[in-house]
């Protein structure tokens, strides 16, 4: 059976800063929400050159010796059908699947209810510039964590109370540098300014 194609910005392992424990990270490419002040503007465009067969994405994710997965973006639910296909393919392998979305949980329940039985936890809500949060798992205070798998309640309850500690991961792939994690907004602005003003080699 032919599978769909998912636009993928990045796949990386290990990820330590987006969910409890050591995890596989998948960032989708493309976002309709486009929050002002977003630190991931490079994931906004629906770049067809980044399309991968869903089956191939699933195979890559399962190759890592890890059973925890974080999916972010971009906006994963802007590719809802292909996301659903992927979740079905990897559900048995991963015991803990966390999804970041800019849409509210109420909208996910209304439009994409079938996805929820394949997801263990969701962080929802737009990034709102100026609404700072002290908590490590979210970029702005309005965002919420929903723990859907009650067996993971203790693990996620501990993680959601962690305060920001300025820890980010820096990943270099080919000619690109990726920052993984959720910084304070003021630090993200400063870092962005410094990067833009770096001398070109």
C-alpha positions as CSV (number, residue, x, y, z in Angstrom):
1,X,0.0,0.0,0.0
2,X,1.4,3.4,-0.9
3,X,1.9,5.8,2.0
4,X,1.9,9.5,2.1
5,X,4.8,11.9,2.2
6,X,5.7,14.0,5.2
7,X,7.6,17.3,5.1
8,X,10.5,16.9,7.5
9,X,12.7,19.7,8.8
10,X,14.9,17.5,11.1
11,X,15.3,14.1,12.8
12,X,17.7,14.0,15.7
13,X,18.8,11.7,18.4
14,X,19.4,12.1,21.3
15,X,17.2,14.9,22.5
16,X,17.3,15.8,26.2
17,X,15.4,19.1,26.4
18,X,11.9,18.4,24.8
19,X,10.3,15.9,27.1
20,X,11.3,13.7,30.0
21,X,14.3,11.5,29.5
22,X,16.4,10.8,26.4
23,X,14.3,11.0,23.2
24,X,14.2,10.9,19.5
25,X,13.2,14.2,18.0
26,X,11.2,14.8,14.8
27,X,10.5,18.3,13.5
28,X,8.0,18.7,10.6
29,X,8.4,21.3,7.9
30,X,5.6,23.8,7.3
31,X,3.4,25.9,9.6
32,X,0.2,27.9,8.9
33,X,0.1,29.5,12.4
34,X,3.4,31.5,12.2
35,X,3.5,33.0,15.6
36,X,5.3,36.4,15.9
37,X,8.6,35.9,17.7
38,X,8.9,32.2,16.8
39,X,12.4,31.0,17.0
40,X,11.7,28.3,14.4
41,X,10.9,30.4,11.4
42,X,13.0,28.2,9.2
43,X,10.3,25.5,9.6
44,X,7.4,27.7,8.4
45,X,7.6,27.2,4.6
46,X,5.9,24.1,3.1
47,X,9.1,23.1,1.3
48,X,8.5,20.2,-1.0
49,X,12.2,19.5,-1.2
50,X,11.9,18.2,2.4
51,X,9.2,15.6,1.6
52,X,9.9,12.0,2.7
53,X,7.8,8.9,2.4
54,X,6.0,8.3,5.7
55,X,7.3,4.7,5.7
56,X,10.9,5.9,5.4
57,X,10.4,8.4,8.3
58,X,9.0,5.7,10.5
59,X,11.9,3.4,9.6
60,X,14.4,6.0,10.5
61,X,12.7,6.8,13.9
62,X,12.6,3.2,14.9
63,X,16.3,2.6,14.1
64,X,17.4,4.5,17.2
65,X,17.7,2.6,20.4
66,X,15.1,4.7,22.2
67,X,11.4,4.3,23.0
68,X,10.6,8.0,23.6
69,X,9.6,10.3,20.8
70,X,9.0,14.0,20.6
71,X,7.3,15.5,17.5
72,X,7.4,19.2,17.0
73,X,7.6,21.6,14.0
74,X,6.7,23.5,12.1
75,X,3.2,22.4,12.9
76,X,2.6,18.6,12.9
77,X,-1.2,18.9,12.6
78,X,-0.8,21.0,9.4
79,X,0.0,17.6,7.9
80,X,-2.6,15.8,9.9
81,X,-3.2,12.7,7.6
82,X,0.4,12.0,7.1
83,X,1.1,12.5,10.8
84,X,-1.7,10.0,11.6
85,X,-0.1,7.4,9.2
86,X,3.3,7.9,10.9
87,X,1.8,7.6,14.4
88,X,0.2,4.3,13.5
89,X,3.5,3.0,12.1
90,X,5.6,3.9,15.2
91,X,3.1,3.4,18.0
92,X,4.2,-0.1,18.9
93,X,7.8,0.9,19.0
94,X,7.5,4.0,21.1
95,X,6.2,3.9,24.7
96,X,6.1,7.6,25.1
97,X,5.1,10.0,22.3
98,X,4.9,13.7,23.0
99,X,3.6,16.2,20.4
100,X,4.0,19.9,20.4
101,X,1.3,21.8,18.5
102,X,0.3,25.5,18.2
103,X,-3.4,24.5,18.0
104,X,-5.5,24.3,21.2
105,X,-6.4,20.9,22.5
106,X,-10.1,21.7,22.1
107,X,-9.5,22.1,18.3
108,X,-7.4,18.9,18.2
109,X,-10.2,16.9,19.9
110,X,-12.8,18.4,17.4
111,X,-10.7,17.9,14.2
112,X,-8.2,15.2,14.9
113,X,-9.7,13.0,17.6
114,X,-8.4,9.8,16.0
115,X,-4.8,11.0,16.6
116,X,-5.2,11.2,20.4
117,X,-5.3,7.4,21.0
118,X,-1.8,7.3,19.4
119,X,-0.3,10.1,21.5
120,X,0.8,10.0,25.1
121,X,1.1,13.8,25.8
122,X,0.5,17.1,24.1
123,X,1.8,20.6,24.6
124,X,-0.7,22.9,23.0
125,X,-1.2,26.6,22.2
126,X,0.4,29.3,20.1
127,X,3.6,30.9,21.1
128,X,2.8,34.4,22.4
129,X,5.6,36.9,22.4
130,X,5.9,38.8,25.6
131,X,4.1,36.2,27.7
132,X,7.2,34.7,29.3
133,X,7.2,31.3,31.1
134,X,9.5,30.1,33.8
135,X,8.8,26.5,32.9
136,X,11.2,24.5,30.8
137,X,8.6,22.8,28.6
138,X,6.9,25.8,27.1
139,X,7.9,29.0,25.3
140,X,5.0,31.1,26.6
141,X,2.8,30.9,29.7
142,X,-0.5,30.2,27.9
143,X,0.7,26.8,26.6
144,X,-0.6,23.7,28.4
145,X,0.6,20.1,28.9
146,X,-2.0,17.3,28.6
147,X,-1.0,13.9,29.8
148,X,-3.1,11.4,27.9
149,X,-1.5,8.2,29.0
150,X,-2.1,8.0,32.8
151,X,0.7,5.4,33.2
152,X,3.1,8.3,32.4
153,X,1.5,10.7,34.8
154,X,4.4,10.7,37.4
155,X,7.1,11.0,34.8
156,X,5.4,14.0,33.1
157,X,4.3,15.6,36.3
158,X,7.9,15.9,37.4
159,X,9.1,17.2,34.1
160,X,6.3,19.8,33.8
161,X,7.5,21.5,37.0
162,X,11.1,21.9,35.9
163,X,12.2,25.5,35.6
164,X,14.2,26.8,32.7
165,X,18.0,26.3,33.2
166,X,19.2,27.9,30.0
167,X,20.1,24.4,28.7
168,X,20.0,24.1,24.9
169,X,21.4,21.5,22.5
170,X,23.4,22.7,19.5
171,X,23.4,20.4,16.5
172,X,25.5,20.9,13.3
173,X,24.4,19.1,10.2
174,X,26.2,19.9,7.0
175,X,26.1,23.7,6.6
176,X,23.3,24.3,9.2
177,X,23.3,24.8,12.9
178,X,20.1,23.8,14.9
179,X,19.3,24.9,18.4
180,X,17.1,22.4,20.3
181,X,15.2,23.4,23.4
182,X,13.0,26.3,24.7
183,X,15.0,29.3,25.9
184,X,13.7,32.4,27.7
185,X,12.2,34.8,25.2
186,X,14.7,37.5,26.1
187,X,17.6,35.1,25.5
188,X,16.2,33.9,22.2
189,X,16.0,37.5,21.0
190,X,19.6,38.2,22.0
191,X,20.8,35.0,20.4
192,X,18.9,35.7,17.2
193,X,20.4,39.2,17.0
194,X,23.9,37.9,17.6
195,X,23.5,35.2,14.8
196,X,22.2,37.8,12.3
197,X,25.2,40.0,13.0
198,X,27.8,37.3,12.8
199,X,30.4,38.1,10.1
200,X,30.1,35.9,7.0
201,X,33.0,33.7,6.2
